[in-house]
Amino acid sequence: MRSGNGWSFAVTIRHGDAGWDHYADGWVIEAPDGTQLGYRELLHPHVDEQPFTRSLSGVQVPAGIGVVYVRAHDSVHGWSDDRVEIVLPQGMP
């Protein structure tokens, strides 16, 4: 959603968090070419809160980009190979 001076994203993650030794520790908003546009760090495990949703505001998406991607990161395996596509609403200022 377009919000003030950027875009806001609410991302829901389901991950088999097992405590401090293995948990989802962040996610990123990427441009189609893989450029990182925004990063949300997750500071603790969510063992008993699955799935969970966290937001990130103020993400600057360059003009002309109509699609971005979300990619999750975990403390053991690093970045996921999977990306979730988000089509940005047209006609937003």
N, C-alpha and C positions, 0 to 999 in steps of 0.2 A: 504494500500500500504506500502510495506517495504521502510523505508526512513532512511538512515544514521544509527543512533544508536537506532532504534526501528521501530515501525509501526506508520503510520499516518492514521487518520480516519476523514472523513467529514460526519457529521450526520445532516440530515434534520428532523426538528421537526415541527409538526402542533399542536398547542395547543390554546385553547380559552382564551388567555391572556386577563385579564380584568383590567390591571393596576397593581400597586404595591401591592395590596391586594391579587392577585391571578395570578400567572404567572409561566411558565416553568422556573425553576431556576438552572437546571443542567442535565447532563446525564453522564453515566458511561459505560466503557467497562469492561465486566466481562468474566472470564474464565467459562467453562461449570459448574464447581462446585460452582459458585457464587463469587469466589474471585475477588475483585476489582483490575483491572490492570491499569486503568486510569480514571480520573474524570475531566470533563469540567464544571466549574461553569459558569452560565449565570447571569450576574450582573444587568440586568434590564428587564422589560417587553418588548415584541415585539408585541404590540397590532396591529400596522399597517404594520407589516412585517410577513406575514404568507403565506406559511410556511417559515422557515428561516433555514439556514445552518451555522454551526460552525465547526471548525476543532480542532483536538488535535493531537499533534505530540510527538514522543519519548516514545510511549507506549511500555513497555517491555512485550512481550508475551513469556512465557517459551517454550523451545524446546518441540516438540511433540504435542503441541496444534494446531489443524487445524481449530477450530471453536471458535469464541468469540461471545458475545452477547452485545447489546446496550439496556440500560434501562433508561428511562427518569424519572425525578423528578419534582414535582411542589410544590409551596410554601404552598398549602393548603392540598393536598391529599398525599404528600410524594411520595414514589417510586411506579411506575407503576407495576402492576402484569404482564404486557406483556413485553416480551423481543424480540428483533429482532435479528435473527441469521445472522452472517457474516462468510462465509466460506473463510478462508485465502488462497491465491493462493499457490499452491504447487511449490516446487523447488526454493523458494525464500531463499536467504542466511540468 
